Every structure is written in structure tokens, then in C-alpha cells.
Amino acid sequence: MRIAVAGTGYVGLSLAVLLAQRNEVVAVDVVPSKVEALSRWESPIADAEIESWLAEAAAGERELSLAATLDGAAAYRDAELVVIATPTNYDPDRNFFDTRYVEQVVELVLGVNPSAVMVVKSTVPVGYAEELCARYPEGRFLFSPEFLREGRALHDNLHPSRVIVGVPRSSAFAGELEGAARAFAGLLVEGADAAERERENADGTRGIPVLVMGSTEAEAVKLFANTYLALRVSFFNELDTYAATRGLDAAEVIRGVCLEPRIGSHYNNPSFGYGGYCLPKDTKQLLANFDRVPQSLIRAIVEANRVRKDFVADEVVDRVMSLVYAGVEAPVVGVHRLTMKTGSDNFRASSVQGIMRRVRARGVPVVVYEPTLDAPDFYGAEVIRDLAEFKSRCDLIIANRWDDELADVGDKVYTRDLFRRD
Ligand SMILES: NC(=O)c1ccc[n+]([C@@H]2O[C@H](COP(=O)([O-])OP(=O)(O)OC[C@H]3O[C@@H](n4cnc5c(N)ncnc54)[C@H](O)[C@@H]3O)[C@@H](O)[C@H]2O)c1
């Protein structure tokens, strides 16, 4: 099948590579450097599997039918299927996702190839695909939620937890789209690791679970799933806040709580707050979707992150004050890495930035160690790329995630990474 993928970020590129095993794929982006990198079989994002698959394709050791272009119109004109994976940033003024980049692609596709099926992979507000059908009745839209994690994007699409495709009920093409939804799910399943098609699931079923449902339900799945993850992070963070305030050993409490099989000993490591590109914006979007629907929990999940960051910032400032009382003149706080996760290459909305802002607002000098950032400062805080210099200049180092490279200055480090894992 001829497929065009709009957007070569984590979502678009991992899908483009996955689908290029058995289909002719053209990846479209608006950033020339990304298209140029891909044309040289280099990944514009850090992702171990994508990087090695592209290198193997370049060496002729792996067959991938993948081209990259800035010319969206040409790519969409020839495609039977267009996968849309452009950004949907949260717009705090409108209190909603900004879906304009999705619509830019939709309008371009409708202009050159109105019968193409468009699968929206970007995360969108609940009800969005039905709105697209009302606004562009000639368009054939599907929505398929994406569950990958950054840094493991291709891995997660090779080993998907589930494949979900939503069909807008109001579409004039709803019947035809039901078949297209199953066909698209089939493309994702056939692109996955062969062993996944035979795997046994916890509920006794075999293979990758495929669900075809209404697009509004599918959109809700994505936002409720991410909000549940944010709830879990917030729960263990709040447990940690309680333990730290009352002088309890948080790790002991968490171990004891999580041995309950219905809770489980995973995804329970305290942090400075949930962060990254998706959880902060997706929880806010779900709260906005609850307009005139009774709730208290969803708002609490959004607010819990602010409360946690306030607490962590207070803890940091308390430690700074202790240093002052101990005779250190103007102690310097160092932020070790701006990234959200170990191994990640980007720091969109990472929680440590919230701590950094709060600490600086209290007049404490802050410097940053972030080797991937090629800039002299970050929001006014000096960036130091030399680790030894960073360690010697800082009186206190804050790290959302522990890194063994800090072992020799462990007594200076403030972290809530109790289990030393993501
Ligand atoms: N990053 C994740 O872990 C993740 C997981 C699930 C869902 N999502 C959702 O998927 C969407 C994309 O996320 P991402 O992390 O891949 O974003 P990204 O910012 O990494 O990549 C998006 C790409 O789209 C390109 N783009 C922008 N406008 C375009 C246009 N008109 N035509 C073609 N390309 C265009 C950008 O240049 C960029 O390269 C978002 O809605 C996000 O919420 C992301």
C-alpha cells in the first residue's frame, strides 16, 4: 500500500519505519533538517531501534521502502492512506489542544486527494474526529490512539500493548471506514514483531488485541489512559511527600503497599512530578473535556502535580537555607539534566523545569548541566556542559533521576528517585 506519514517526530517516524517494512512509505515534515537527515538514513530523533533500523537499511541489510520529503502535496496525492502525526500542543488561552497542524494536513490532503483515508494518530480532544467530519464532510477520517513511550517509540510499536482504531459514527463513509479501520489495524499488527502475533495475554487471549470502536470512544481511551498514568505517578509522589514530611521511610512504605497484587510493584518510583510532552497536556485536555460533567478526581490529578512541585521546591530551598546557616555564601543549585527520563533526548515539559523556575523565583542562583543543549543559558540559567566544572560549582545538585555519574558527589544530590529506575 502507498502510505504518507505527516510528521517525523516520535509518533510519525516510528510508524513510518514500522509500515515501511511492507508498504511504500513517504514521510513528510516541514523542517528541512529532519527530511535531509532521513534522506541520509539518519534519525532526526534519539531512538535506539529507529537509529539501528535506518543504519541497517542504509547498509542494505534491512529492506525498508521509506522516502522523506518536504512536499506534502506530492506525497499525499499519491497515497491511499495518510497517517497524521503532527503536534497538538495544549493552548492555555483556549484551554484546549491546538489542532491547527492536524488541520493543515487535512486541508492539503483534501485539496489533492480527497478520497484518501486519513488516520489521525496525534492526541486530540474527545469528539475531535466527529468535528472533522462536520467541518470536512468530504473527508474520510479515522482516529487511532498512540501509546508509545519516547525513546522507545519503535520498540513500543513493534511490541504494542493493543491496537485501537476509531470510526466517526457521523461520517458519510462510516460503513466503508469500518473496513478501512480493520485494514489499518492489520497493517500495524503485520508490522509488529512476529512473536507478538503469537503471544499469550493475561486474559487468556492470543496475539495483539485489536479494538475497533467509535472515534470518540477511542479519543477518550487515549486521554483516560494517560490520565490514569498521571494519577499513579501523583499517588506515589503524594505518598512520598507525606513520608518526607512525617519522617517515614517512603521506600519501605511503597514496597509494602505494592506487594498487594492488585496494585503491583511497577510504575511507583517517586519523582519531581509527572512531565514530558504528553501527561501534563493530556490531563489538562481531559479536564477541559469534563466541562459540565461532575468530577473531582480529574481536577485533583492536574492540581497534584503543581502541589508536588511546590513541595519539592520548598525542600530544595530548605536545603539551601541550611547551607547558608552552615556558612556557605550564596549557595548555587545545579540542575542535573533537563530531560524527563534517563536516555531521553528531549526535555519538553520535564518536571525539573518547574522546580527550577520555583527555586529561581525565590532568588536562589541556579545553573544547569545538560550536555545535549547547545546554548549558553536556559531561561536565564547558565548552562554548563562540563560535568567536573558543574560538580565543583554547585553546592546542591537536584536530579529528577539518579545517575551514577553523580556518585562522587552523592552527598550534594537531592533526588526523590528512591528505586533508581524510571
Ligand atoms: N511523544 C510521545 O510520546 C507521544 C505518544 C503518544 C501520542 N503522542 C501524540 O502524537 C502527536 C505527535 O507527537 P510527537 O511526539 O511525535 O511530536 P513531535 O513534535 O516529536 O513531531 C511532530 C512533527 O510534526 C512536524 N510537523 C508539524 N507540522 C507539520 C505539517 N503541517 N506537516 C508535516 N509535518 C509537520 C514537526 O516538524 C515535527 O517533526 C502529538 O499529538 C502527541 O500528543 C505523542
PDBQT file of the ligand as one rigid body, heavy atoms in Angstrom, charges set to zero:
ROOT
HETATM    1  N1  LIG A 501       5.787  11.747  22.058  1.00  0.00    +0.000 N 
HETATM    2  C1  LIG A 501       5.030  10.797  22.554  1.00  0.00    +0.000 C 
HETATM    3  O1  LIG A 501       5.464  10.016  23.425  1.00  0.00    +0.000 OA
HETATM    4  C2  LIG A 501       3.602  10.627  22.105  1.00  0.00    +0.000 A 
HETATM    5  C3  LIG A 501       2.899   9.451  22.444  1.00  0.00    +0.000 A 
HETATM    6  C4  LIG A 501       1.591   9.307  22.028  1.00  0.00    +0.000 A 
HETATM    7  C5  LIG A 501       0.970  10.314  21.315  1.00  0.00    +0.000 A 
HETATM    8  N2  LIG A 501       1.666  11.470  21.009  1.00  0.00    +0.000 N 
HETATM    9  C6  LIG A 501       0.947  12.487  20.250  1.00  0.00    +0.000 C 
HETATM   10  O2  LIG A 501       1.351  12.406  18.869  1.00  0.00    +0.000 OA
HETATM   11  C7  LIG A 501       1.469  13.719  18.296  1.00  0.00    +0.000 C 
HETATM   12  C8  LIG A 501       2.879  13.914  17.782  1.00  0.00    +0.000 C 
HETATM   13  O3  LIG A 501       3.776  13.763  18.872  1.00  0.00    +0.000 OA
HETATM   14  P1  LIG A 501       5.354  13.665  18.647  1.00  0.00    +0.000 P 
HETATM   15  O4  LIG A 501       5.962  13.489  19.997  1.00  0.00    +0.000 OA
HETATM   16  O5  LIG A 501       5.649  12.701  17.566  1.00  0.00    +0.000 OA
HETATM   17  O6  LIG A 501       5.627  15.154  18.132  1.00  0.00    +0.000 OA
HETATM   18  P2  LIG A 501       6.970  15.785  17.562  1.00  0.00    +0.000 P 
HETATM   19  O7  LIG A 501       6.910  17.223  17.896  1.00  0.00    +0.000 OA
HETATM   20  O8  LIG A 501       8.145  14.962  18.010  1.00  0.00    +0.000 OA
HETATM   21  O9  LIG A 501       6.843  15.594  15.987  1.00  0.00    +0.000 OA
HETATM   22  C9  LIG A 501       5.880  16.224  15.206  1.00  0.00    +0.000 C 
HETATM   23  C10 LIG A 501       6.473  16.503  13.854  1.00  0.00    +0.000 C 
HETATM   24  O10 LIG A 501       5.459  17.059  13.009  1.00  0.00    +0.000 OA
HETATM   25  C11 LIG A 501       6.075  18.030  12.178  1.00  0.00    +0.000 C 
HETATM   26  N3  LIG A 501       5.031  18.884  11.601  1.00  0.00    +0.000 N 
HETATM   27  C12 LIG A 501       4.429  19.969  12.138  1.00  0.00    +0.000 A 
HETATM   28  N4  LIG A 501       3.508  20.459  11.286  1.00  0.00    +0.000 NA
HETATM   29  C13 LIG A 501       3.543  19.662  10.188  1.00  0.00    +0.000 A 
HETATM   30  C14 LIG A 501       2.821  19.658   8.959  1.00  0.00    +0.000 A 
HETATM   31  N5  LIG A 501       1.866  20.569   8.701  1.00  0.00    +0.000 N 
HETATM   32  N6  LIG A 501       3.114  18.695   8.057  1.00  0.00    +0.000 NA
HETATM   33  C15 LIG A 501       4.065  17.765   8.305  1.00  0.00    +0.000 A 
HETATM   34  N7  LIG A 501       4.764  17.727   9.450  1.00  0.00    +0.000 NA
HETATM   35  C16 LIG A 501       4.510  18.668  10.373  1.00  0.00    +0.000 A 
HETATM   36  C17 LIG A 501       7.062  18.709  13.091  1.00  0.00    +0.000 C 
HETATM   37  O11 LIG A 501       8.049  19.410  12.380  1.00  0.00    +0.000 OA
HETATM   38  C18 LIG A 501       7.613  17.523  13.875  1.00  0.00    +0.000 C 
HETATM   39  O12 LIG A 501       8.749  16.964  13.243  1.00  0.00    +0.000 OA
HETATM   40  C19 LIG A 501       1.031  14.681  19.379  1.00  0.00    +0.000 C 
HETATM   41  O13 LIG A 501      -0.341  14.914  19.248  1.00  0.00    +0.000 OA
HETATM   42  C20 LIG A 501       1.296  13.911  20.671  1.00  0.00    +0.000 C 
HETATM   43  O14 LIG A 501       0.460  14.336  21.723  1.00  0.00    +0.000 OA
HETATM   44  C21 LIG A 501       2.967  11.625  21.365  1.00  0.00    +0.000 A 
ENDROOT
TORSDOF 0
